[in-house]
Amino acid sequence: MSRPVLHSWEAILTEHDRSVRTARHQVRQRLTEWGWQGERVDDLVLITSELVTNAVVHACRGDGEVRLYLQEFGGDCRLEVWDPRFDLPLQERLPRRFGEGGRGIELVRELAFDFGVVIRRGAGKRVWVRVLLAADNQPVPLRS
């Protein structure tokens, strides 16, 4: 019987005009290499897009770096996006009826199994999500 393997990957994004596209592409590539496919990959790519966009637009404002961390073990995937600001990104606001913004964090919450933020003054913040490989978002049992 094979045991699950811990996969991890990280990247630093500094080319902000291309950061979101680069992040989506690289996350899809890593997940595919690790054997993920289908809807969960699409969910993680969309989540990546939302979180990196927020980091680039609201935290970095086109300057500085955004760090991306991806870790997977036994069908449980954790994605973290780090930016240099230490303000809370999770304040909900009602989107304008025909506006394009204001829905990203709510979308992330809907797609993720778990979601949160770690803030350290002077050290930025990490917004993290967990997505499970099982389509019903139930924990994937480890094989013995």
C-alpha positions as CSV (number, residue, x, y, z in Angstrom):
1,M,0.0,0.0,0.0
2,S,1.3,3.4,-0.8
3,R,1.3,6.2,1.7
4,P,0.4,9.8,0.8
5,V,3.3,12.1,-0.1
6,L,3.7,15.6,1.2
7,H,4.0,18.0,-1.8
8,S,4.9,21.6,-1.3
9,W,5.8,24.5,-3.6
10,E,6.3,28.2,-3.3
11,A,6.8,31.2,-5.5
12,I,7.6,34.9,-5.3
13,L,5.6,37.2,-7.6
14,T,7.0,40.6,-8.4
15,E,5.8,41.3,-11.9
16,H,2.4,42.6,-10.8
17,D,1.0,43.2,-14.2
18,R,1.4,39.4,-14.8
19,S,1.2,38.1,-11.3
20,V,-2.4,36.8,-11.3
21,R,-2.0,35.0,-14.6
22,T,1.4,33.6,-13.6
23,A,0.0,32.4,-10.2
24,R,-3.1,30.7,-11.8
25,H,-0.9,28.9,-14.4
26,Q,1.7,27.7,-11.8
27,V,-0.9,26.5,-9.3
28,R,-2.7,24.5,-12.1
29,Q,0.6,23.1,-13.2
30,R,1.6,22.0,-9.7
31,L,-1.8,20.4,-8.9
32,T,-1.8,18.5,-12.1
33,E,1.8,17.3,-11.5
34,W,0.5,16.1,-8.0
35,G,-2.4,14.1,-9.6
36,W,-5.2,16.5,-9.0
37,Q,-7.7,17.0,-11.8
38,G,-11.2,18.4,-12.5
39,E,-13.3,20.7,-10.4
40,R,-11.1,21.0,-7.4
41,V,-8.2,22.2,-9.6
42,D,-10.5,24.8,-11.1
43,D,-11.6,25.9,-7.6
44,L,-8.1,26.3,-6.4
45,V,-7.1,28.2,-9.6
46,L,-10.1,30.6,-9.1
47,I,-9.2,31.0,-5.4
48,T,-5.6,31.7,-6.3
49,S,-6.8,34.4,-8.8
50,E,-9.0,36.1,-6.2
51,L,-6.4,36.1,-3.4
52,V,-3.4,37.2,-5.6
53,T,-5.6,39.9,-7.1
54,N,-6.4,41.2,-3.6
55,A,-2.8,41.1,-2.6
56,V,-1.6,42.9,-5.7
57,V,-4.3,45.6,-5.8
58,H,-5.0,46.3,-2.2
59,A,-1.7,45.4,-0.3
60,C,1.1,45.9,-2.8
61,R,-0.4,48.5,-5.0
62,G,2.0,47.5,-7.7
63,D,5.1,47.5,-5.6
64,G,6.7,44.8,-3.5
65,E,6.3,41.1,-3.6
66,V,3.5,38.6,-3.1
67,R,4.4,35.1,-2.0
68,L,2.5,32.0,-2.9
69,Y,2.6,28.8,-0.9
70,L,0.9,25.5,-1.9
71,Q,1.0,22.3,0.1
72,E,-0.9,19.0,-0.5
73,F,-1.0,15.9,1.6
74,G,-3.5,13.0,1.0
75,G,-6.0,15.1,-0.9
76,D,-5.9,18.1,1.5
77,C,-4.5,21.2,-0.1
78,R,-3.6,24.4,1.6
79,L,-2.9,27.6,-0.4
80,E,-1.4,30.7,1.2
81,V,-0.9,34.1,-0.3
82,W,1.4,36.4,1.7
83,D,1.6,40.2,1.2
84,P,3.5,42.9,3.2
85,R,0.5,44.6,4.8
86,F,-0.9,43.6,8.1
87,D,-4.5,44.9,7.8
88,L,-7.4,42.5,7.9
89,P,-8.6,41.6,4.3
90,L,-11.8,39.9,5.4
91,Q,-14.2,42.8,6.0
92,E,-17.3,42.0,4.1
93,R,-18.8,44.7,2.0
94,L,-21.9,44.6,-0.1
95,P,-21.0,44.6,-3.8
96,R,-22.7,47.2,-5.9
97,R,-25.5,45.8,-8.0
98,F,-23.7,46.1,-11.3
99,G,-20.2,46.6,-10.0
100,E,-17.4,44.2,-10.8
101,G,-15.8,44.1,-7.3
102,G,-16.7,43.0,-3.8
103,R,-17.5,39.4,-4.4
104,G,-14.1,37.7,-4.2
105,I,-13.7,36.9,-0.5
106,E,-17.3,35.5,-0.4
107,L,-16.5,33.4,-3.4
108,V,-13.4,32.1,-1.8
109,R,-15.4,31.2,1.4
110,E,-17.9,29.3,-0.7
111,L,-15.3,27.2,-2.5
112,A,-12.9,26.5,0.4
113,F,-13.3,23.8,3.1
114,D,-11.6,26.2,5.5
115,F,-10.3,29.8,5.3
116,G,-8.5,32.3,7.5
117,V,-5.8,34.9,7.9
118,V,-2.6,35.1,10.0
119,I,-1.4,38.7,10.7
120,R,1.9,39.6,12.2
121,R,2.7,43.3,12.7
122,G,5.7,44.2,10.7
123,A,5.7,40.8,8.9
124,G,2.7,41.1,6.7
125,K,-0.2,38.7,6.5
126,R,-1.0,35.3,5.1
127,V,-4.5,34.6,3.8
128,W,-5.0,30.8,3.6
129,V,-7.5,28.4,2.3
130,R,-7.9,24.6,2.4
131,V,-9.5,22.7,-0.4
132,L,-10.1,19.0,-0.2
133,L,-9.9,16.7,-3.2
134,A,-13.2,15.0,-2.5
135,A,-16.0,16.8,-4.4
136,D,-18.2,16.9,-1.4
137,N,-15.5,18.7,0.7
138,Q,-15.4,15.9,3.1
139,P,-12.0,14.8,4.5
140,V,-10.2,12.3,2.3
141,P,-9.4,9.2,4.4
142,L,-5.7,8.3,4.5
143,R,-4.8,4.9,3.0
144,S,-3.0,2.6,5.4
